[in-house]
Amino acid sequence: MSVIREVLFSFLFNAIVQSGLFAVVAAALSPFVNKTQAKYQNTFYLGVLILCLATPLLNTSGRARPTVNTKNSTQKMPQQGESAAHNFWGWERHSGARIPIEFGPAMQSAVVMIWGLFVIYRCVHFGRGIHRVHRLREEASLLLPPAQSVISAWFNSAPRQVALLESVTVDVPVTVGFFRPTIVLPRNLAPRLREGDLSAVIAHEFAHIHRRDFLVHILCEALTVPLFWHPGIRYLISKISQTRELACDDYAAVRLGKRYMYAQSLLRLASLCLHAPHAETIGLSIFADDNLEVRIMRLMEKRSRLSRVGLLGLIFAASITFGSSAMLAGATSLHADPGPAKRTQAFAGTWNWMFKGRSFATMILVPDGSDFRGSVTESRIALDDEGYLSMADPSENSIAVPITKAVMEGSALHVTVEGGFEFLVTLKDDTHVEIRPVGAPANMKPIQAERAH
């Protein structure tokens, strides 16, 4: 259970930071994205949402490390006082290492428990929405034949059979279903609409079916259940919903032939349908968002759109921006602190410091409660101008130097050996670590070490 708790906590922390980062970038690019067609805007925000969901998951799973069992060491442990003073490298010995914030098991458990309650609530809410869709289809009745004849042309061009129903449980026209798409109108709405207005309603709802919006809507609702509370995710869901309606307006206006007449039909429909609060449903409503004014203005005004060159430039700029953001997100990802016991098991063992495929020093780490005891053999090294090892040889003194202190600093082990030499050990995987001497030249690259077999 502790492993699950750690993974969930890491995912939540990464999601909070990284989803917020991508949402901010999307908001910053939105003025430029708004100059493109609505269908491209919808695709853009869908892509950002997928990025927000996938990046924390990949970063969390990519940093998860298995627990390593302690292996027996055959190297002789130095006796106390066997080596009084040793000189590894002649650098000034000081530590500038930062101590990262750690979240203990109690804090992790509390956060994961609260998050679990939110997820359960959202699952219940989502399930109730699916149940309402099922009941809506079961309780709705067929639309009267006069209305059916008005819109028969739309169904003749449908790629699959579309049902047209009416119901007293909806206030506005909605579209539900994917395998059996259904358009549901409010009871007695059709007789109160002009023929052109009814065509506008059906054209808009048919656009949802043509674009397969209901399936995308269901997938977005299901995939965002773990993060529905995040402001960035809610912002993206809102933008997806808004641009989806704009895209359907564009589709309907093109099919009807006149944007001005379609805008007038939307206004007349709004005066008939927006007199009461909408019943909560998971279906796609023609007035799903409170953005009717924006939709009417977009239909009426002649807006300049990005040229093909401008669109390609925007795609390139967005790719560079989100690529950089993804790299930043990976650099700021968190791996939850697994606790002293597991950390000691992961670092315990015999490690060979490597240079050009050969070992030049040996480090032994033996768990001693939450601390370590052990030893490190001396060596002689030299660096090139770029900070890489240019020479690394064992010291003539073959006596191993005892470790006087070894404490965890975040995910790294801070080791101090007799004589004052200090270095940080960072676990890469179960068989490789990186050694970073404290006080070394700023450009020095980490020394690679392998677990002895």
PyMOL commands that set and color helices and strands:
alter all, ss='L'
color gray80, all
select helices_A, chain A and resi 2-33+38-63+105-139+145-150+152-156+190-192+195-211+213-223+225-227+231-256+259-273+292-300+308-331+340-347
alter helices_A, ss='H'
color red, helices_A
select strands_A, chain A and resi 141-142+163-167+174-176+182-186+284-285+349-355+358-368+371-376+379-383+389-394+401-409+412-417+422-429+432-437+447-451
alter strands_A, ss='S'
color yellow, strands_A
deselect
rebuild
show_as cartoon
